[in-house]
Amino acid sequence: MKRRDPVSLSIDSLDAEGKGVGRNAEGKVVFVEGALAGERVDAVVVRRKPAFDVLQTVAVRKPASGRRTPRCPHFGVCGGCATQHADAQTQMAAKQRGLEDCLARIGKVVPRMLLPIVYGPEWGYRHRARLTVRRVAKKGGVLVGFHERRSSYVADMHGCAVLPSAVSALIGPLREFIETLSIRERLPQIEVAVGDTTVALVFRHLEPLSGADEAALRAFAERHAIWAWLQPGGPASVHPFHPAQGPALDYALPEFGLRIGFRPTDFTQVNHPMNRALVVRALRLLAPAPGERIGDLFCGVGNFSLPIATCGARVLGLEGSRTLIERARDNAAANRLDHLSEFREADLYEAPADALAAAGPFDKLLIDPPREGAIDAVKALPEPLPRRIVYVSCDPGTLARDAGALVNVQGYRLEAAGVVNMFPHTAHVESIALFER
């Protein structure tokens, strides 16, 4: 068989990354992009590995009931989405199965109960994004968008269905605007941060803007009602440009009467409606009560800490970023919860035992770590151990690893686990788990 000759395949299942899974005529495992469980497809090999091959669908001979026409005209070329060809139920069922598989295979644990999948908006949900900027003369000038699939090239796009409509509508104007700048070859990315009422754009530039460039950016910001920020160097160099004192950049947690402020480069969840649902579910599982002392590890800007405080519990948030700690304290003061909340800078990767020992015992614990997980912190939990832990994760593999440590080392039970539709049409999985002693 030649490398690019199509082969006919039956697809048995869908993996968590949205690829169909089957076997070729020789019995070798194949992962097929663009294929769904139950389908018969023609596909070509795009990558060979000793244990498996990766293929790309070129024709669907027998479609699955969950197949649908992708909404975005750039789907298949743009690498921002992986599963627009599958409906929400198909996508989330695969993610739930992927979580179960990781827990069983990596952590050697099985939850006593599977939580119902939390669904939400599929389009216009992405309130955070990093857009690549590149000038390509043969394509007419500046391109602004996501990378092409399996490529460092920038997709030639004029809109994006998963970005809020106001941001999607800016892609064309941004291409035209950047083409007029003297530094158009030295402006590699734009970071997007959307609040409930404000759109902030952070322009990363490798050379100073000229006076004409600055005037053009002010005019662009006013014309399109965005808050323009500049980043001439590393993360610490980010600063507002126009207007110098912009409007509030925040989001609401209405179930708790809170507004959470952030800067455009702070970590926040990309999907505000699903973040609200996630916080509600986490609080229901954690069940904070007045008089309890609760820890929030990797607390960020206070996304979970402050809802916990509204329940009357005392919460201590630990976070490695001084900037985020300052933001959390500001949010606590703005929401009049500083009497029930405390935030400390603590390195939960380099010295978790010291940080947790200094924090003192907790009745309950919430953990929301980065993709790397929290294995060292989990192993370093001091006695007496919290009687209940809610673990929020953006990577089922590290959640499963840490779940194994909590159950098999620390003596917890995995009471429940489930997925949340935080990242529709992508391979990213947001999940939540409940542990009890």
VOPAGU-2260 file (C-alpha; in pm, 1 decimal, decimal comma):
REM VOPAGU-2260
SITE   aa  ch    i         X         Y         Z
SITE  MET   A    0       0,0       0,0       0,0
SITE  LYS   A    1     132,8     341,0     -90,9
SITE  ARG   A    2     139,3     598,3     187,8
SITE  ARG   A    3    -135,3     816,3      36,0
SITE  ASP   A    4    -360,5     545,2    -110,4
SITE  PRO   A    5    -705,5     553,3      55,5
SITE  VAL   A    6    -808,6     249,7     256,4
SITE  SER   A    7   -1157,6     147,8     365,2
SITE  LEU   A    8   -1205,0     123,5     743,5
SITE  SER   A    9   -1478,0      46,3     994,5
SITE  ILE   A   10   -1471,9     273,0    1299,9
SITE  ASP   A   11   -1540,2     106,6    1634,4
SITE  SER   A   12   -1524,7     399,2    1876,3
SITE  LEU   A   13   -1437,2     765,7    1923,2
SITE  ASP   A   14   -1143,9     865,4    2141,8
SITE  ALA   A   15   -1139,5    1166,5    2373,5
SITE  GLU   A   16    -954,6    1371,1    2110,4
SITE  GLY   A   17   -1232,3    1322,6    1855,8
SITE  LYS   A   18   -1055,9    1063,9    1636,4
SITE  GLY   A   19   -1228,4     748,9    1520,6
SITE  VAL   A   20   -1064,3     427,5    1639,7
SITE  GLY   A   21   -1048,7     104,1    1443,6
SITE  ARG   A   22    -811,5    -151,4    1292,7
SITE  ASN   A   23    -673,9    -183,5     943,8
SITE  ALA   A   24    -661,2    -500,9     735,0
SITE  GLU   A   25    -340,4    -610,2     912,3
SITE  GLY   A   26    -502,6    -564,6    1254,9
SITE  LYS   A   27    -303,2    -255,8    1345,4
SITE  VAL   A   28    -480,3      10,2    1554,4
SITE  VAL   A   29    -569,6     322,3    1356,6
SITE  PHE   A   30    -683,5     667,0    1471,3
SITE  VAL   A   31    -885,1     837,6    1199,8
SITE  GLU   A   32    -941,5    1214,6    1199,3
SITE  GLY   A   33   -1285,0    1312,7    1078,2
SITE  ALA   A   34   -1443,6     971,5    1149,7
SITE  LEU   A   35   -1706,5     876,3    1407,9
SITE  ALA   A   36   -1798,8     553,3    1582,8
SITE  GLY   A   37   -2008,5     319,0    1368,3
SITE  GLU   A   38   -1897,8     469,5    1038,9
SITE  ARG   A   39   -1738,8     320,5     731,4
SITE  VAL   A   40   -1487,2     562,1     581,8
SITE  ASP   A   41   -1211,4     591,5     326,3
SITE  ALA   A   42    -896,7     743,8     478,5
SITE  VAL   A   43    -531,8     810,5     399,1
SITE  VAL   A   44    -232,6     767,2     627,8
SITE  VAL   A   45     -81,8    1092,5     757,1
SITE  ARG   A   46     151,0     949,9    1023,2
SITE  ARG   A   47     287,4     605,4    1102,6
SITE  LYS   A   48     395,7     480,8    1444,9
SITE  PRO   A   49     512,8     134,5    1550,8
SITE  ALA   A   50     194,4      68,0    1750,1
SITE  PHE   A   51     -62,1     264,5    1548,9
SITE  ASP   A   52    -126,0     479,0    1242,4
SITE  VAL   A   53    -300,5     815,1    1217,1
SITE  LEU   A   54    -522,8     867,5     912,8
SITE  GLN   A   55    -737,8    1142,6     767,1
SITE  THR   A   56   -1089,3    1076,0     638,3
SITE  VAL   A   57   -1135,0    1151,0     267,9
SITE  ALA   A   58   -1484,8    1004,0     220,3
SITE  VAL   A   59   -1765,5     883,9     450,1
SITE  ARG   A   60   -1936,4     575,4     306,5
SITE  LYS   A   61   -2168,3     504,2     599,3
SITE  PRO   A   62   -2230,6     805,0     830,3
SITE  ALA   A   63   -2310,0     779,9    1200,8
SITE  SER   A   64   -2633,2     919,5    1344,0
SITE  GLY   A   65   -2427,6    1172,4    1541,5
SITE  ARG   A   66   -2261,3    1319,7    1233,3
SITE  ARG   A   67   -2352,7    1674,2    1131,2
SITE  THR   A   68   -2229,4    1934,0     886,2
SITE  PRO   A   69   -1956,9    2151,1    1042,7
SITE  ARG   A   70   -2074,0    2506,4    1095,3
SITE  CYS   A   71   -1739,3    2673,6    1025,4
SITE  PRO   A   72   -1614,6    2694,3     664,8
SITE  HIS   A   73   -1255,9    2670,6     794,7
SITE  PHE   A   74   -1311,9    2339,9     977,0
SITE  GLY   A   75   -1065,6    2077,5     862,3
SITE  VAL   A   76    -799,7    2337,0     780,9
SITE  CYS   A   77    -797,8    2544,0    1101,5
SITE  GLY   A   78    -660,9    2354,5    1399,1
SITE  GLY   A   79    -877,9    2534,6    1653,9
SITE  CYS   A   80   -1153,8    2271,6    1643,4
SITE  ALA   A   81   -1137,9    1894,4    1607,4
SITE  THR   A   82   -1496,9    1766,2    1624,9
SITE  GLN   A   83   -1741,8    2005,8    1462,6
SITE  HIS   A   84   -1856,1    1708,0    1249,6
SITE  ALA   A   85   -2002,5    1543,7    1563,7
SITE  ASP   A   86   -2305,9    1659,4    1763,6
SITE  ALA   A   87   -2267,9    1761,0    2127,3
SITE  GLN   A   88   -2394,0    1428,8    2264,9
SITE  THR   A   89   -2138,9    1235,8    2057,8
SITE  GLN   A   90   -1854,8    1465,7    2159,5
SITE  MET   A   91   -1932,6    1454,8    2530,1
SITE  ALA   A   92   -2000,8    1080,8    2542,4
SITE  ALA   A   93   -1650,0    1027,5    2403,2
SITE  LYS   A   94   -1501,6    1262,6    2662,2
SITE  GLN   A   95   -1687,6    1087,6    2943,2
SITE  ARG   A   96   -1562,8     748,4    2820,9
SITE  GLY   A   97   -1213,8     892,9    2794,9
SITE  LEU   A   98   -1228,7    1009,9    3156,5
SITE  GLU   A   99   -1352,0     669,7    3275,5
SITE  ASP   A  100   -1075,0     497,3    3080,8
SITE  CYS   A  101    -805,6     723,7    3227,1
SITE  LEU   A  102    -930,7     669,2    3582,0
SITE  ALA   A  103    -931,5     290,5    3537,9
SITE  ARG   A  104    -610,9     258,3    3333,4
SITE  ILE   A  105    -387,8     522,9    3494,9
SITE  GLY   A  106    -528,6     565,0    3843,9
SITE  LYS   A  107    -665,6     210,7    3888,9
SITE  VAL   A  108    -983,3     361,0    4035,2
SITE  VAL   A  109   -1353,1     355,0    3946,5
SITE  PRO   A  110   -1597,0     623,8    4064,7
SITE  ARG   A  111   -1896,1     501,5    4262,7
SITE  MET   A  112   -2115,3     732,0    4056,1
SITE  LEU   A  113   -2086,2     904,9    3719,8
SITE  LEU   A  114   -2209,1    1262,5    3731,1
SITE  PRO   A  115   -2447,4    1374,7    3455,9
SITE  ILE   A  116   -2272,4    1556,7    3172,1
SITE  VAL   A  117   -2310,9    1934,2    3197,0
SITE  TYR   A  118   -2393,1    2080,9    2856,3
SITE  GLY   A  119   -2379,0    2445,7    2751,3
SITE  PRO   A  120   -2341,3    2677,4    2452,9
SITE  GLU   A  121   -2142,1    2531,7    2163,7
SITE  TRP   A  122   -2083,4    2853,8    1969,8
SITE  GLY   A  123   -1944,3    3193,3    2064,8
SITE  TYR   A  124   -1819,9    3050,3    2393,5
SITE  ARG   A  125   -1445,0    3111,6    2372,1
SITE  HIS   A  126   -1381,8    3421,5    2583,1
SITE  ARG   A  127   -1005,6    3367,3    2585,4
SITE  ALA   A  128    -791,0    3306,1    2278,8
SITE  ARG   A  129    -442,0    3359,1    2145,0
SITE  LEU   A  130    -447,3    3458,4    1779,2
SITE  THR   A  131    -133,9    3425,2    1570,6
SITE  VAL   A  132     -44,2    3711,6    1336,3
SITE  ARG   A  133     167,8    3656,2    1027,9
SITE  ARG   A  134     218,0    3850,7     708,2
SITE  VAL   A  135     200,6    3624,0     401,6
SITE  ALA   A  136     243,7    3827,9      84,2
SITE  LYS   A  137     116,8    3555,6    -150,2
SITE  LYS   A  138    -209,9    3546,8      46,4
SITE  GLY   A  139    -260,0    3919,7      20,5
SITE  GLY   A  140    -101,6    4045,2     341,7
SITE  VAL   A  141    -157,4    3987,4     711,4
SITE  LEU   A  142    -332,3    3675,2     841,9
SITE  VAL   A  143    -488,7    3666,4    1189,2
SITE  GLY   A  144    -615,6    3341,3    1336,0
SITE  PHE   A  145    -535,0    2997,0    1468,1
SITE  HIS   A  146    -273,2    2762,7    1328,2
SITE  GLU   A  147    -370,3    2521,1    1056,8
SITE  ARG   A  148    -413,4    2162,2    1167,5
SITE  ARG   A  149     -79,9    1983,4    1210,4
SITE  SER   A  150     102,1    2293,2    1085,5
SITE  SER   A  151     275,0    2612,7    1194,5
SITE  TYR   A  152      97,8    2803,1     914,7
SITE  VAL   A  153    -181,6    3044,0    1007,8
SITE  ALA   A  154    -526,7    2959,1     877,3
SITE  ASP   A  155    -660,0    3207,5     622,4
SITE  MET   A  156    -975,8    3287,3     817,6
SITE  HIS   A  157   -1218,1    3579,8     827,2
SITE  GLY   A  158   -1430,3    3470,2    1121,8
SITE  CYS   A  159   -1456,0    3205,6    1393,0
SITE  ALA   A  160   -1777,1    3042,9    1513,4
SITE  VAL   A  161   -1645,0    2958,1    1860,7
SITE  LEU   A  162   -1533,3    3313,5    1937,0
SITE  PRO   A  163   -1793,8    3564,1    2059,3
SITE  SER   A  164   -1955,0    3728,1    1756,9
SITE  ALA   A  165   -1801,2    4068,0    1837,2
SITE  VAL   A  166   -1452,2    3913,9    1836,8
SITE  SER   A  167   -1513,9    3699,5    1529,3
SITE  ALA   A  168   -1621,1    4012,8    1341,6
SITE  LEU   A  169   -1286,7    4175,5    1429,3
SITE  ILE   A  170   -1066,4    3925,0    1243,0
SITE  GLY   A  171   -1112,3    4092,2     903,9
SITE  PRO   A  172   -1064,4    4447,0    1036,3
SITE  LEU   A  173    -757,5    4335,3    1233,9
SITE  ARG   A  174    -598,8    4193,1     920,0
SITE  GLU   A  175    -653,4    4520,5     736,4
SITE  PHE   A  176    -540,6    4734,4    1032,0
SITE  ILE   A  177    -217,1    4545,5    1104,0
SITE  GLU   A  178    -126,7    4555,9     734,5
SITE  THR   A  179    -107,9    4938,0     765,8
SITE  LEU   A  180     139,9    4933,7    1057,4
SITE  SER   A  181     511,0    4996,6    1018,9
SITE  ILE   A  182     578,8    4695,1    1246,2
SITE  ARG   A  183     337,6    4454,4    1073,6
SITE  GLU   A  184     620,9    4199,8    1036,6
SITE  ARG   A  185     703,6    4227,8    1407,7
SITE  LEU   A  186     362,6    4177,9    1567,0
SITE  PRO   A  187     335,5    3799,3    1619,6
SITE  GLN   A  188      21,7    3755,1    1828,8
SITE  ILE   A  189    -291,3    3907,1    1976,4
SITE  GLU   A  190    -431,9    3777,6    2303,0
SITE  VAL   A  191    -808,7    3805,2    2338,5
SITE  ALA   A  192    -982,8    3842,6    2675,3
SITE  VAL   A  193   -1357,8    3900,5    2688,5
SITE  GLY   A  194   -1546,7    4011,9    2997,2
SITE  ASP   A  195   -1921,0    4049,9    3036,8
SITE  THR   A  196   -1911,7    4402,1    2891,3
SITE  THR   A  197   -1556,3    4452,3    2762,8
SITE  VAL   A  198   -1333,6    4308,9    2488,7
SITE  ALA   A  199    -961,2    4349,6    2558,1
SITE  LEU   A  200    -692,9    4280,3    2296,3
SITE  VAL   A  201    -327,1    4249,3    2394,2
SITE  PHE   A  202     -94,8    4324,2    2100,8
SITE  ARG   A  203     242,9    4150,7    2135,7
SITE  HIS   A  204     502,8    4356,9    1947,9
SITE  LEU   A  205     873,8    4291,7    1903,5
SITE  GLU   A  206     961,0    4649,5    1803,7
SITE  PRO   A  207     824,4    4982,1    1932,4
SITE  LEU   A  208     519,0    5128,2    1762,7
SITE  SER   A  209     579,9    5447,2    1567,7
SITE  GLY   A  210     378,4    5757,8    1641,5
SITE  ALA   A  211     162,0    5683,7    1337,6
SITE  ASP   A  212     112,2    5325,4    1458,1
SITE  GLU   A  213      -0,5    5447,0    1799,1
SITE  ALA   A  214    -246,8    5692,4    1644,9
SITE  ALA   A  215    -384,6    5416,6    1421,7
SITE  LEU   A  216    -427,2    5181,6    1718,2
SITE  ARG   A  217    -613,9    5445,6    1917,1
SITE  ALA   A  218    -846,1    5502,2    1622,9
SITE  PHE   A  219    -898,5    5126,1    1580,7
SITE  ALA   A  220    -978,8    5082,8    1950,9
SITE  GLU   A  221   -1235,1    5362,1    1943,5
SITE  ARG   A  222   -1391,8    5250,0    1614,6
SITE  HIS   A  223   -1442,4    4892,6    1734,5
SITE  ALA   A  224   -1502,7    4962,2    2106,6
SITE  ILE   A  225   -1214,7    4746,2    2230,9
SITE  TRP   A  226    -966,5    4800,7    2510,8
SITE  ALA   A  227    -618,1    4791,3    2355,4
SITE  TRP   A  228    -321,4    4665,5    2559,0
SITE  LEU   A  229      43,0    4634,1    2458,2
SITE  GLN   A  230     303,2    4369,7    2538,9
SITE  PRO   A  231     653,1    4478,8    2431,2
SITE  GLY   A  232     834,1    4208,9    2631,2
SITE  GLY   A  233     755,1    3929,1    2875,4
SITE  PRO   A  234     428,0    3886,2    3068,4
SITE  ALA   A  235     521,7    4158,7    3318,7
SITE  SER   A  236     538,3    4415,9    3036,4
SITE  VAL   A  237     166,7    4397,5    2956,9
SITE  HIS   A  238      -1,2    4734,6    3009,8
SITE  PRO   A  239    -314,3    4919,5    2897,3
SITE  PHE   A  240    -266,5    5148,0    2599,2
SITE  HIS   A  241    -603,5    5293,3    2499,8
SITE  PRO   A  242    -800,1    5390,5    2688,5
SITE  ALA   A  243    -541,9    5428,8    2964,7
SITE  GLN   A  244    -814,1    5371,9    3225,5
SITE  GLY   A  245   -1047,6    5125,2    3061,5
SITE  PRO   A  246   -1385,9    4985,7    3164,0
SITE  ALA   A  247   -1422,4    4694,7    3404,2
SITE  LEU   A  248   -1298,7    4361,4    3273,4
SITE  ASP   A  249   -1490,0    4104,3    3476,1
SITE  TYR   A  250   -1747,6    3826,6    3473,3
SITE  ALA   A  251   -2044,2    3746,9    3693,3
SITE  LEU   A  252   -2121,0    3448,4    3912,0
SITE  PRO   A  253   -2486,5    3544,7    3958,6
SITE  GLU   A  254   -2579,1    3239,2    4166,3
SITE  PHE   A  255   -2350,1    3379,6    4436,0
SITE  GLY   A  256   -2397,7    3752,4    4374,6
SITE  LEU   A  257   -2034,1    3795,4    4270,8
SITE  ARG   A  258   -1835,7    3979,2    4007,4
SITE  ILE   A  259   -1481,5    3856,3    3944,3
SITE  GLY   A  260   -1235,5    4106,2    3797,7
SITE  PHE   A  261    -926,8    4009,0    3598,2
SITE  ARG   A  262    -657,0    4147,1    3370,6
SITE  PRO   A  263    -645,4    4024,8    3010,9
SITE  THR   A  264    -345,4    3796,7    3069,3
SITE  ASP   A  265    -473,0    3646,9    3397,6
SITE  PHE   A  266    -585,5    3285,6    3386,2
SITE  THR   A  267    -964,1    3256,6    3369,3
SITE  GLN   A  268   -1187,2    2988,9    3221,4
SITE  VAL   A  269   -1249,1    3031,9    2848,9
SITE  ASN   A  270   -1622,0    2960,5    2869,0
SITE  HIS   A  271   -1808,5    3190,8    3105,8
SITE  PRO   A  272   -2150,8    3015,4    3098,2
SITE  MET   A  273   -1988,8    2677,9    3163,4
SITE  ASN   A  274   -1767,4    2827,5    3433,0
SITE  ARG   A  275   -2081,5    2935,3    3616,1
SITE  ALA   A  276   -2220,1    2580,8    3586,5
SITE  LEU   A  277   -1887,2    2433,0    3698,4
SITE  VAL   A  278   -1870,8    2654,0    4008,3
SITE  VAL   A  279   -2228,1    2561,7    4100,5
SITE  ARG   A  280   -2152,9    2190,5    4065,8
SITE  ALA   A  281   -1827,5    2218,3    4261,1
SITE  LEU   A  282   -1998,5    2400,1    4546,6
SITE  ARG   A  283   -2280,4    2145,5    4559,4
SITE  LEU   A  284   -2028,0    1862,6    4583,9
SITE  LEU   A  285   -1810,0    2043,5    4836,9
SITE  ALA   A  286   -2110,6    2160,6    5044,3
SITE  PRO   A  287   -1927,4    2434,1    5241,0
SITE  ALA   A  288   -2092,5    2531,7    5567,5
SITE  PRO   A  289   -2050,9    2814,1    5820,2
SITE  GLY   A  290   -1768,7    2744,6    6063,4
SITE  GLU   A  291   -1574,9    2516,1    5828,2
SITE  ARG   A  292   -1220,8    2596,3    5719,5
SITE  ILE   A  293   -1173,4    2520,8    5351,2
SITE  GLY   A  294    -862,2    2531,7    5134,2
SITE  ASP   A  295    -859,3    2630,5    4768,3
SITE  LEU   A  296    -537,7    2512,0    4601,6
SITE  PHE   A  297    -435,4    2695,7    4283,0
SITE  CYS   A  298    -702,4    2954,3    4364,0
SITE  GLY   A  299    -625,0    3198,5    4080,4
SITE  VAL   A  300    -836,8    3513,8    4091,6
SITE  GLY   A  301   -1079,9    3361,4    4344,3
SITE  ASN   A  302   -1316,1    3183,4    4105,5
SITE  PHE   A  303   -1400,8    2913,2    4362,7
SITE  SER   A  304   -1274,3    3077,6    4682,1
SITE  LEU   A  305   -1523,9    3361,2    4685,4
SITE  PRO   A  306   -1832,1    3144,8    4618,0
SITE  ILE   A  307   -1716,1    2924,3    4907,8
SITE  ALA   A  308   -1695,9    3233,7    5129,5
SITE  THR   A  309   -2053,7    3333,9    5040,7
SITE  CYS   A  310   -2163,5    3012,0    5214,1
SITE  GLY   A  311   -2016,6    3135,1    5543,2
SITE  ALA   A  312   -1711,4    2909,8    5548,0
SITE  ARG   A  313   -1364,8    3052,2    5599,7
SITE  VAL   A  314   -1151,3    2993,9    5291,0
SITE  LEU   A  315    -776,0    3008,3    5240,9
SITE  GLY   A  316    -661,7    3033,3    4879,7
SITE  LEU   A  317    -309,8    2923,9    4785,0
SITE  GLU   A  318    -155,2    3021,1    4452,3
SITE  GLY   A  319     196,4    3041,6    4312,0
SITE  SER   A  320     142,2    3364,4    4119,9
SITE  ARG   A  321     176,4    3683,7    4321,4
SITE  THR   A  322     -19,3    3869,8    4055,6
SITE  LEU   A  323    -315,8    3634,8    4085,4
SITE  ILE   A  324    -304,7    3651,4    4464,1
SITE  GLU   A  325    -327,9    4030,0    4446,2
SITE  ARG   A  326    -621,7    3998,7    4207,0
SITE  ALA   A  327    -797,6    3753,7    4439,5
SITE  ARG   A  328    -754,7    3989,4    4733,8
SITE  ASP   A  329    -893,2    4276,3    4528,1
SITE  ASN   A  330   -1192,3    4064,4    4429,4
SITE  ALA   A  331   -1254,3    3964,7    4789,4
SITE  ALA   A  332   -1253,2    4329,6    4896,7
SITE  ALA   A  333   -1474,0    4438,5    4605,3
SITE  ASN   A  334   -1728,5    4169,7    4694,8
SITE  ARG   A  335   -1700,9    4241,8    5071,1
SITE  LEU   A  336   -1576,7    3893,5    5150,6
SITE  ASP   A  337   -1230,0    3973,0    5281,3
SITE  HIS   A  338   -1343,8    3890,0    5637,6
SITE  LEU   A  339   -1406,1    3528,2    5530,5
SITE  SER   A  340   -1125,8    3482,8    5278,8
SITE  GLU   A  341    -747,8    3488,3    5290,4
SITE  PHE   A  342    -502,9    3446,3    5003,4
SITE  ARG   A  343    -137,7    3348,8    5027,5
SITE  GLU   A  344     135,6    3312,3    4770,3
SITE  ALA   A  345     257,9    2952,2    4789,1
SITE  ASP   A  346     456,7    2730,4    4553,5
SITE  LEU   A  347     259,3    2407,2    4538,7
SITE  TYR   A  348     507,6    2246,7    4298,8
SITE  GLU   A  349     851,7    2318,4    4445,4
SITE  ALA   A  350     763,6    2308,4    4816,4
SITE  PRO   A  351     410,1    2171,2    4861,2
SITE  ALA   A  352     474,6    2011,2    5200,8
SITE  ASP   A  353     598,5    2339,0    5350,4
SITE  ALA   A  354     312,6    2539,2    5198,0
SITE  LEU   A  355      44,2    2297,7    5318,1
SITE  ALA   A  356     194,5    2259,8    5664,0
SITE  ALA   A  357     199,1    2637,8    5702,9
SITE  ALA   A  358    -161,9    2660,3    5585,2
SITE  GLY   A  359    -282,7    2439,9    5867,9
SITE  PRO   A  360    -556,3    2173,7    5864,5
SITE  PHE   A  361    -867,0    2202,5    5644,5
SITE  ASP   A  362   -1210,9    2052,5    5691,5
SITE  LYS   A  363   -1253,0    2034,2    5313,6
SITE  LEU   A  364   -1041,8    2107,8    5010,2
SITE  LEU   A  365   -1091,7    2224,1    4653,0
SITE  ILE   A  366    -812,2    2164,1    4400,7
SITE  ASP   A  367    -809,4    2324,9    4055,0
SITE  PRO   A  368    -455,5    2281,2    3920,5
SITE  PRO   A  369    -303,3    2355,6    3580,7
SITE  ARG   A  370    -271,7    2077,7    3324,6
SITE  GLU   A  371      28,8    1934,2    3512,9
SITE  GLY   A  372    -200,7    1827,8    3796,1
SITE  ALA   A  373    -124,0    1831,6    4168,2
SITE  ILE   A  374      46,4    1502,2    4246,8
SITE  ASP   A  375     307,4    1648,1    4485,6
SITE  ALA   A  376      47,4    1849,8    4673,2
SITE  VAL   A  377    -184,6    1548,2    4695,5
SITE  LYS   A  378      92,7    1334,0    4842,9
SITE  ALA   A  379     197,3    1611,8    5081,9
SITE  LEU   A  380    -143,3    1667,5    5245,2
SITE  PRO   A  381     -77,8    1677,4    5620,7
SITE  GLU   A  382    -278,8    1508,8    5893,9
SITE  PRO   A  383    -556,1    1549,8    5978,2
SITE  LEU   A  384    -665,5    1503,3    5617,1
SITE  PRO   A  385    -966,3    1695,3    5482,6
SITE  ARG   A  386   -1274,4    1476,3    5495,3
SITE  ARG   A  387   -1388,4    1585,8    5147,9
SITE  ILE   A  388   -1198,2    1697,3    4835,9
SITE  VAL   A  389   -1340,3    1833,1    4513,1
SITE  TYR   A  390   -1088,2    1816,1    4229,0
SITE  VAL   A  391   -1145,3    2020,8    3910,4
SITE  SER   A  392    -923,9    1923,3    3619,0
SITE  CYS   A  393    -849,0    2023,4    3260,3
SITE  ASP   A  394    -654,7    1701,5    3192,5
SITE  PRO   A  395    -810,4    1359,8    3261,0
SITE  GLY   A  396    -469,6    1191,6    3258,3
SITE  THR   A  397    -326,8    1391,7    3547,6
SITE  LEU   A  398    -659,6    1377,9    3731,6
SITE  ALA   A  399    -649,0     997,6    3705,5
SITE  ARG   A  400    -289,4     986,6    3828,6
SITE  ASP   A  401    -373,1    1209,1    4126,1
SITE  ALA   A  402    -694,6    1015,4    4193,4
SITE  GLY   A  403    -486,0     700,3    4223,5
SITE  ALA   A  404    -271,1     867,3    4488,3
SITE  LEU   A  405    -571,4     999,4    4679,5
SITE  VAL   A  406    -742,2     660,8    4684,3
SITE  ASN   A  407    -452,9     416,7    4705,7
SITE  VAL   A  408    -212,0     624,5    4918,4
SITE  GLN   A  409    -422,9     868,5    5118,5
SITE  GLY   A  410    -722,6     641,6    5175,5
SITE  TYR   A  411    -999,9     839,2    5004,2
SITE  ARG   A  412   -1297,3     698,2    4813,6
SITE  LEU   A  413   -1370,7     828,1    4464,9
SITE  GLU   A  414   -1738,5     899,4    4513,3
SITE  ALA   A  415   -1818,8    1065,3    4180,9
SITE  ALA   A  416   -1668,5    1197,3    3859,8
SITE  GLY   A  417   -1795,5    1354,8    3538,9
SITE  VAL   A  418   -1725,1    1592,7    3252,9
SITE  VAL   A  419   -1832,9    1948,0    3174,7
SITE  ASN   A  420   -1874,4    2085,5    2820,7
SITE  MET   A  421   -1617,3    2361,1    2872,4
SITE  PHE   A  422   -1439,6    2322,2    2536,3
SITE  PRO   A  423   -1690,3    2221,4    2264,3
SITE  HIS   A  424   -1546,2    2088,7    1935,7
SITE  THR   A  425   -1196,4    2045,8    2082,7
SITE  ALA   A  426    -998,9    1761,2    2237,8
SITE  HIS   A  427    -976,5    1943,7    2572,3
SITE  VAL   A  428   -1167,5    1780,2    2858,3
SITE  GLU   A  429   -1284,7    1957,3    3172,7
SITE  SER   A  430   -1379,7    1721,0    3452,0
SITE  ILE   A  431   -1466,4    1719,3    3819,7
SITE  ALA   A  432   -1430,5    1453,1    4086,7
SITE  LEU   A  433   -1541,4    1409,7    4447,3
SITE  PHE   A  434   -1329,1    1227,9    4706,2
SITE  GLU   A  435   -1435,7    1143,5    5061,3
SITE  ARG   A  436   -1284,2     967,9    5362,6
